[in-house]
């Protein structure tokens, strides 16, 4: 099974009581929630890569896969 992809979600819920509804729909679509920052309207979590289209289809949420990179060590030949 492929590893989970970290995702950031911006929730555009208005009125505020819809925030929890959107989070519930994200969970149902496959998001494993790690952190909820309700005051900022942000949810952090992870999902299987094949669940990203379903997450992006959740109304009221903008889903972005987090990207990462790694620098070569300072003493390596590749810079």
Phi and psi restraints in degrees (value plus and minus 20) as a CYANA .aco file:
   2 UNK   PHI     -85.9   -45.9
   2 UNK   PSI     134.7   174.7
   3 UNK   PHI     -90.6   -50.6
   3 UNK   PSI     143.3   183.3
   4 UNK   PHI     -95.2   -55.2
   4 UNK   PSI     127.9   167.9
   5 UNK   PHI    -121.7   -81.7
   5 UNK   PSI     105.8   145.8
   6 UNK   PHI     -88.4   -48.4
   6 UNK   PSI     118.6   158.6
   7 UNK   PHI    -153.5  -113.5
   7 UNK   PSI     131.2   171.2
   8 UNK   PHI    -134.7   -94.7
   8 UNK   PSI     117.7   157.7
   9 UNK   PHI    -146.3  -106.3
   9 UNK   PSI     107.3   147.3
  10 UNK   PHI    -120.1   -80.1
  10 UNK   PSI     102.7   142.7
  11 UNK   PHI    -122.1   -82.1
  11 UNK   PSI     105.1   145.1
  12 UNK   PHI    -125.6   -85.6
  12 UNK   PSI      44.9    84.9
  13 UNK   PHI    -118.5   -78.5
  13 UNK   PSI     105.2   145.2
  14 UNK   PHI    -163.4  -123.4
  14 UNK   PSI     102.0   142.0
  15 UNK   PHI     -93.1   -53.1
  15 UNK   PSI     147.3   187.3
  16 UNK   PHI     -76.9   -36.9
  16 UNK   PSI     -47.6    -7.6
  17 UNK   PHI     -87.2   -47.2
  17 UNK   PSI     -33.8     6.2
  18 UNK   PHI     -96.8   -56.8
  18 UNK   PSI     -35.7     4.3
  19 UNK   PHI     -73.3   -33.3
  19 UNK   PSI     -69.8   -29.8
  20 UNK   PHI     -84.0   -44.0
  20 UNK   PSI     -53.5   -13.5
  21 UNK   PHI     -84.8   -44.8
  21 UNK   PSI     -62.0   -22.0
  22 UNK   PHI     -86.6   -46.6
  22 UNK   PSI     -62.0   -22.0
  23 UNK   PHI     -80.5   -40.5
  23 UNK   PSI     -61.1   -21.1
  24 UNK   PHI     -82.9   -42.9
  24 UNK   PSI     -60.7   -20.7
  25 UNK   PHI     -87.5   -47.5
  25 UNK   PSI     -55.6   -15.6
  26 UNK   PHI     -84.0   -44.0
  26 UNK   PSI     -63.5   -23.5
  27 UNK   PHI     -80.8   -40.8
  27 UNK   PSI     -63.8   -23.8
  28 UNK   PHI     -84.3   -44.3
  28 UNK   PSI     -47.4    -7.4
  29 UNK   PHI    -105.4   -65.4
  29 UNK   PSI     -23.0    17.0
  30 UNK   PHI      96.9   136.9
  30 UNK   PSI     -12.2    27.8
  31 UNK   PHI    -101.4   -61.4
  31 UNK   PSI     108.0   148.0
  32 UNK   PHI    -114.7   -74.7
  32 UNK   PSI      87.8   127.8
  33 UNK   PHI     -98.1   -58.1
  33 UNK   PSI     108.1   148.1
  34 UNK   PHI    -121.4   -81.4
  34 UNK   PSI     -58.9   -18.9
  35 UNK   PHI    -170.7  -130.7
  35 UNK   PSI     117.4   157.4
  36 UNK   PHI    -137.4   -97.4
  36 UNK   PSI     100.9   140.9
  37 UNK   PHI    -133.6   -93.6
  37 UNK   PSI      56.4    96.4
  38 UNK   PHI     -81.4   -41.4
  38 UNK   PSI     -59.2   -19.2
  39 UNK   PHI     -82.2   -42.2
  39 UNK   PSI     -49.7    -9.7
  40 UNK   PHI    -113.3   -73.3
  40 UNK   PSI     -31.5     8.5
  41 UNK   PHI      54.4    94.4
  41 UNK   PSI       9.0    49.0
  42 UNK   PHI    -142.3  -102.3
  42 UNK   PSI     121.2   161.2
  43 UNK   PHI    -146.6  -106.6
  43 UNK   PSI     113.0   153.0
  44 UNK   PHI    -133.1   -93.1
  44 UNK   PSI     120.4   160.4
  45 UNK   PHI    -193.0  -153.0
  45 UNK   PSI    -177.5  -137.5
  46 UNK   PHI    -168.5  -128.5
  46 UNK   PSI     139.4   179.4
  47 UNK   PHI    -175.4  -135.4
  47 UNK   PSI     137.5   177.5
  48 UNK   PHI     -84.0   -44.0
  48 UNK   PSI     122.3   162.3
  49 UNK   PHI     -74.0   -34.0
  49 UNK   PSI     -53.7   -13.7
  50 UNK   PHI     -94.8   -54.8
  50 UNK   PSI     -27.2    12.8
  51 UNK   PHI    -112.7   -72.7
  51 UNK   PSI     -30.2     9.8
  52 UNK   PHI     -77.9   -37.9
  52 UNK   PSI     -63.4   -23.4
  53 UNK   PHI     -79.8   -39.8
  53 UNK   PSI     -58.4   -18.4
  54 UNK   PHI     -86.6   -46.6
  54 UNK   PSI     -58.6   -18.6
  55 UNK   PHI     -85.7   -45.7
  55 UNK   PSI     -61.7   -21.7
  56 UNK   PHI     -88.0   -48.0
  56 UNK   PSI     -38.0     2.0
  57 UNK   PHI    -105.6   -65.6
  57 UNK   PSI     -26.6    13.4
  58 UNK   PHI     -90.9   -50.9
  58 UNK   PSI     101.7   141.7
  59 UNK   PHI     -88.0   -48.0
  59 UNK   PSI     114.4   154.4
  60 UNK   PHI      71.6   111.6
  60 UNK   PSI     -16.7    23.3
  61 UNK   PHI    -150.4  -110.4
  61 UNK   PSI     118.1   158.1
  62 UNK   PHI    -131.3   -91.3
  62 UNK   PSI      97.2   137.2
  63 UNK   PHI    -127.4   -87.4
  63 UNK   PSI     110.7   150.7
  64 UNK   PHI    -151.0  -111.0
  64 UNK   PSI     106.0   146.0
  65 UNK   PHI     -91.5   -51.5
  65 UNK   PSI     112.8   152.8
  66 UNK   PHI     -97.7   -57.7
  66 UNK   PSI     121.5   161.5
  67 UNK   PHI    -131.3   -91.3
  67 UNK   PSI     129.8   169.8
  68 UNK   PHI    -157.5  -117.5
  68 UNK   PSI     139.4   179.4
  69 UNK   PHI    -168.3  -128.3
  69 UNK   PSI     144.9   184.9
  70 UNK   PHI    -156.1  -116.1
  70 UNK   PSI     109.5   149.5
  71 UNK   PHI     -98.4   -58.4
  71 UNK   PSI     132.3   172.3
  72 UNK   PHI     -90.0   -50.0
  72 UNK   PSI     130.6   170.6
  73 UNK   PHI     -77.3   -37.3
  73 UNK   PSI     129.2   169.2
  74 UNK   PHI     -77.5   -37.5
  74 UNK   PSI     -48.1    -8.1
  75 UNK   PHI    -114.5   -74.5
  75 UNK   PSI     -11.8    28.2
  76 UNK   PHI    -101.4   -61.4
  76 UNK   PSI     141.5   181.5
  77 UNK   PHI     -94.1   -54.1
  77 UNK   PSI     -46.6    -6.6
  78 UNK   PHI    -113.0   -73.0
  78 UNK   PSI     102.9   142.9
